[in-house]
Amino acid sequence: MSEMRNIEAVILDMDGILIDSERHWQLTEQTIFAELGIHLSDELLMQTRGLRTEEMVAHWFARFPQLETDTLTLMEQYDRRMVETMKREVDMMEGAGELIGMFREMGLPVALASCSSQEHIDAVMEKHRLGELFDLLVSAAKEMPGKPHPEVFLRTASMLKVDPTRCLVFEDSFFGVVAAKAARMKVVAMPDPSEFDQERFGAADLKIRSLTHFTKETFNKLQEN
């Protein structure tokens, strides 16, 4: 890089940032619990947004102890359905490809850090042929605590050999924003439209409605802060 930057790497969340998958996750979540006689309203689903499969299932088992199945079976069913959905139905978010291209033109490494499983990540990379665009793919699904714990972001920065304070994260969930800030990283929040006006997203360094709104000028302003 020809100039000094205080942002030296970019880290993207996958669901809700790279791909338009949140409604698919939530629909699948509603469906598998409806099959067990549990209705999860849209309001209730906000409680598990951004959680790993293991954490989501544990949350509802604690809430509904009458469930007549085991957590492992439900987790496997949920993940299996979502891998197939990723392969068939999930589109990229508007502006995601252009955003990654912009950062690569700037000479910045771009990593993916997700609480989704490696199988989900691989399905997305294959469907959209994105593997060559990323320097690193990191899943926190098995060996790390999920967000809001900062481990996935700290691990990603370490693997990129970049100081966490010089990383810029793109996140859609509040848990993800908290995790990135706990890792001492700058974070751009792109909440779901239903959550955009929530004050808690003020914790982010910047809040946007679309990746298309993030430009080189936006990046330069973040560098100055």
C-alpha positions as a Python dict, from the first residue, in 0.01 Angstrom:
ca = {
    (1, 'M'): (0, 0, 0),
    (2, 'S'): (133, 339, -97),
    (3, 'E'): (-15, 531, 194),
    (4, 'M'): (-42, 481, 567),
    (5, 'R'): (-382, 356, 676),
    (6, 'N'): (-532, 294, 1015),
    (7, 'I'): (-755, 29, 852),
    (8, 'E'): (-545, -255, 715),
    (9, 'A'): (-798, -537, 675),
    (10, 'V'): (-1170, -588, 621),
    (11, 'I'): (-1379, -860, 786),
    (12, 'L'): (-1728, -942, 665),
    (13, 'D'): (-1999, -1132, 845),
    (14, 'M'): (-2177, -1373, 609),
    (15, 'D'): (-2548, -1385, 690),
    (16, 'G'): (-2716, -1050, 634),
    (17, 'I'): (-2399, -889, 496),
    (18, 'L'): (-2259, -1108, 219),
    (19, 'I'): (-2580, -1299, 152),
    (20, 'D'): (-2949, -1223, 198),
    (21, 'S'): (-3012, -1522, 422),
    (22, 'E'): (-3162, -1397, 748),
    (23, 'R'): (-3522, -1455, 642),
    (24, 'H'): (-3429, -1809, 533),
    (25, 'W'): (-3269, -1884, 871),
    (26, 'Q'): (-3574, -1749, 1052),
    (27, 'L'): (-3825, -1926, 828),
    (28, 'T'): (-3642, -2256, 882),
    (29, 'E'): (-3630, -2189, 1256),
    (30, 'Q'): (-4006, -2123, 1260),
    (31, 'T'): (-4077, -2431, 1051),
    (32, 'I'): (-3884, -2687, 1253),
    (33, 'F'): (-4033, -2562, 1581),
    (34, 'A'): (-4383, -2543, 1431),
    (35, 'E'): (-4345, -2910, 1346),
    (36, 'L'): (-4291, -2965, 1719),
    (37, 'G'): (-4596, -2758, 1813),
    (38, 'I'): (-4412, -2437, 1902),
    (39, 'H'): (-4508, -2112, 1727),
    (40, 'L'): (-4223, -1862, 1710),
    (41, 'S'): (-4352, -1516, 1623),
    (42, 'D'): (-4136, -1265, 1439),
    (43, 'E'): (-4095, -1083, 1769),
    (44, 'L'): (-3969, -1396, 1942),
    (45, 'L'): (-3727, -1468, 1658),
    (46, 'M'): (-3547, -1142, 1732),
    (47, 'Q'): (-3419, -1308, 2051),
    (48, 'T'): (-3204, -1553, 1856),
    (49, 'R'): (-3089, -1334, 1568),
    (50, 'G'): (-2713, -1368, 1524),
    (51, 'L'): (-2679, -1678, 1745),
    (52, 'R'): (-2514, -2001, 1637),
    (53, 'T'): (-2734, -2305, 1578),
    (54, 'E'): (-2626, -2458, 1908),
    (55, 'E'): (-2709, -2139, 2098),
    (56, 'M'): (-3041, -2089, 1920),
    (57, 'V'): (-3159, -2443, 1994),
    (58, 'A'): (-3046, -2418, 2358),
    (59, 'H'): (-3236, -2090, 2393),
    (60, 'W'): (-3567, -2241, 2282),
    (61, 'F'): (-3520, -2564, 2477),
    (62, 'A'): (-3480, -2353, 2792),
    (63, 'R'): (-3790, -2153, 2700),
    (64, 'F'): (-3999, -2458, 2601),
    (65, 'P'): (-3892, -2754, 2820),
    (66, 'Q'): (-4189, -2956, 2692),
    (67, 'L'): (-4015, -3018, 2359),
    (68, 'E'): (-4012, -3390, 2284),
    (69, 'T'): (-3686, -3423, 2095),
    (70, 'D'): (-3317, -3382, 2169),
    (71, 'T'): (-3101, -3083, 2086),
    (72, 'L'): (-2856, -3273, 1865),
    (73, 'T'): (-3128, -3409, 1637),
    (74, 'L'): (-3284, -3065, 1601),
    (75, 'M'): (-2950, -2898, 1532),
    (76, 'E'): (-2865, -3151, 1262),
    (77, 'Q'): (-3206, -3112, 1101),
    (78, 'Y'): (-3182, -2734, 1105),
    (79, 'D'): (-2831, -2723, 962),
    (80, 'R'): (-2909, -2981, 693),
    (81, 'R'): (-3210, -2784, 571),
    (82, 'M'): (-3013, -2461, 566),
    (83, 'V'): (-2722, -2605, 367),
    (84, 'E'): (-2971, -2709, 98),
    (85, 'T'): (-3136, -2367, 114),
    (86, 'M'): (-2797, -2196, 76),
    (87, 'K'): (-2728, -2398, -236),
    (88, 'R'): (-3069, -2331, -394),
    (89, 'E'): (-3226, -2006, -284),
    (90, 'V'): (-3000, -1756, -110),
    (91, 'D'): (-2888, -1452, -311),
    (92, 'M'): (-2598, -1218, -246),
    (93, 'M'): (-2673, -886, -83),
    (94, 'E'): (-2694, -591, -318),
    (95, 'G'): (-2353, -431, -355),
    (96, 'A'): (-2159, -711, -182),
    (97, 'G'): (-1952, -809, -484),
    (98, 'E'): (-1873, -448, -566),
    (99, 'L'): (-1775, -376, -205),
    (100, 'I'): (-1530, -665, -194),
    (101, 'G'): (-1392, -562, -532),
    (102, 'M'): (-1336, -208, -405),
    (103, 'F'): (-1137, -329, -106),
    (104, 'R'): (-930, -565, -317),
    (105, 'E'): (-848, -281, -557),
    (106, 'M'): (-731, -85, -253),
    (107, 'G'): (-496, -370, -164),
    (108, 'L'): (-677, -464, 156),
    (109, 'P'): (-711, -828, 261),
    (110, 'V'): (-1075, -937, 294),
    (111, 'A'): (-1183, -1212, 536),
    (112, 'L'): (-1512, -1378, 621),
    (113, 'A'): (-1588, -1435, 990),
    (114, 'S'): (-1915, -1614, 1055),
    (115, 'C'): (-2091, -1813, 1325),
    (116, 'S'): (-2234, -2031, 1049),
    (117, 'S'): (-2082, -2374, 1001),
    (118, 'Q'): (-1806, -2449, 752),
    (119, 'E'): (-2064, -2645, 550),
    (120, 'H'): (-2282, -2335, 520),
    (121, 'I'): (-1983, -2120, 424),
    (122, 'D'): (-1868, -2371, 164),
    (123, 'A'): (-2218, -2386, 13),
    (124, 'V'): (-2224, -2009, -26),
    (125, 'M'): (-1874, -1994, -174),
    (126, 'E'): (-1963, -2265, -424),
    (127, 'K'): (-2300, -2122, -527),
    (128, 'H'): (-2169, -1770, -585),
    (129, 'R'): (-1811, -1862, -684),
    (130, 'L'): (-1664, -1634, -421),
    (131, 'G'): (-1372, -1835, -290),
    (132, 'E'): (-1105, -1641, -481),
    (133, 'L'): (-1233, -1308, -348),
    (134, 'F'): (-1151, -1390, 15),
    (135, 'D'): (-811, -1419, 175),
    (136, 'L'): (-955, -1612, 469),
    (137, 'L'): (-1275, -1793, 572),
    (138, 'V'): (-1334, -1843, 944),
    (139, 'S'): (-1621, -2033, 1107),
    (140, 'A'): (-1693, -1996, 1479),
    (141, 'A'): (-1952, -2274, 1472),
    (142, 'K'): (-1757, -2541, 1660),
    (143, 'E'): (-1428, -2442, 1820),
    (144, 'M'): (-1507, -2089, 1937),
    (145, 'P'): (-1767, -1915, 2149),
    (146, 'G'): (-2028, -1738, 1940),
    (147, 'K'): (-2090, -1368, 1914),
    (148, 'P'): (-2115, -1141, 2116),
    (149, 'H'): (-1785, -1300, 2229),
    (150, 'P'): (-1506, -1139, 2023),
    (151, 'E'): (-1307, -1460, 1968),
    (152, 'V'): (-1398, -1510, 1601),
    (153, 'F'): (-1284, -1158, 1516),
    (154, 'L'): (-967, -1180, 1725),
    (155, 'R'): (-880, -1516, 1567),
    (156, 'T'): (-940, -1374, 1219),
    (157, 'A'): (-716, -1074, 1283),
    (158, 'S'): (-444, -1301, 1419),
    (159, 'M'): (-461, -1524, 1110),
    (160, 'L'): (-442, -1215, 888),
    (161, 'K'): (-147, -1091, 1096),
    (162, 'V'): (-322, -756, 1143),
    (163, 'D'): (-369, -573, 1473),
    (164, 'P'): (-739, -591, 1574),
    (165, 'T'): (-754, -212, 1607),
    (166, 'R'): (-672, -187, 1236),
    (167, 'C'): (-960, -407, 1120),
    (168, 'L'): (-1293, -290, 980),
    (169, 'V'): (-1592, -520, 1034),
    (170, 'F'): (-1928, -528, 856),
    (171, 'E'): (-2208, -672, 1071),
    (172, 'D'): (-2587, -689, 1058),
    (173, 'S'): (-2669, -816, 1408),
    (174, 'F'): (-2634, -637, 1739),
    (175, 'F'): (-2445, -935, 1884),
    (176, 'G'): (-2199, -903, 1596),
    (177, 'V'): (-2152, -532, 1657),
    (178, 'V'): (-2083, -598, 2026),
    (179, 'A'): (-1832, -871, 1935),
    (180, 'A'): (-1646, -644, 1692),
    (181, 'K'): (-1629, -355, 1939),
    (182, 'A'): (-1513, -592, 2213),
    (183, 'A'): (-1231, -690, 1976),
    (184, 'R'): (-1148, -316, 1951),
    (185, 'M'): (-1229, -306, 1581),
    (186, 'K'): (-1414, -45, 1380),
    (187, 'V'): (-1755, -169, 1277),
    (188, 'V'): (-2010, -77, 1013),
    (189, 'A'): (-2360, -194, 1106),
    (190, 'M'): (-2618, -277, 843),
    (191, 'P'): (-2919, -384, 1051),
    (192, 'D'): (-3225, -554, 914),
    (193, 'P'): (-3472, -280, 806),
    (194, 'S'): (-3702, -378, 1095),
    (195, 'E'): (-3420, -303, 1341),
    (196, 'F'): (-3253, -7, 1170),
    (197, 'D'): (-3390, 261, 1404),
    (198, 'Q'): (-3297, 77, 1724),
    (199, 'E'): (-3073, 296, 1938),
    (200, 'R'): (-2847, 7, 2035),
    (201, 'F'): (-2688, 11, 1689),
    (202, 'G'): (-2539, 345, 1785),
    (203, 'A'): (-2256, 135, 1926),
    (204, 'A'): (-2127, 98, 1569),
    (205, 'D'): (-1890, 347, 1411),
    (206, 'L'): (-2125, 378, 1115),
    (207, 'K'): (-2475, 256, 1030),
    (208, 'I'): (-2588, 203, 670),
    (209, 'R'): (-2902, 74, 499),
    (210, 'S'): (-2723, -86, 205),
    (211, 'L'): (-2373, -189, 108),
    (212, 'T'): (-2419, 29, -200),
    (213, 'H'): (-2402, 329, 34),
    (214, 'F'): (-2045, 246, 138),
    (215, 'T'): (-1797, 421, -92),
    (216, 'K'): (-1428, 510, -94),
    (217, 'E'): (-1527, 845, 54),
    (218, 'T'): (-1705, 665, 336),
    (219, 'F'): (-1396, 453, 396),
    (220, 'N'): (-1172, 760, 408),
    (221, 'K'): (-1398, 928, 663),
    (222, 'L'): (-1383, 619, 884),
    (223, 'Q'): (-1003, 632, 861),
    (224, 'E'): (-1005, 981, 1007),
    (225, 'N'): (-1197, 882, 1319),
}
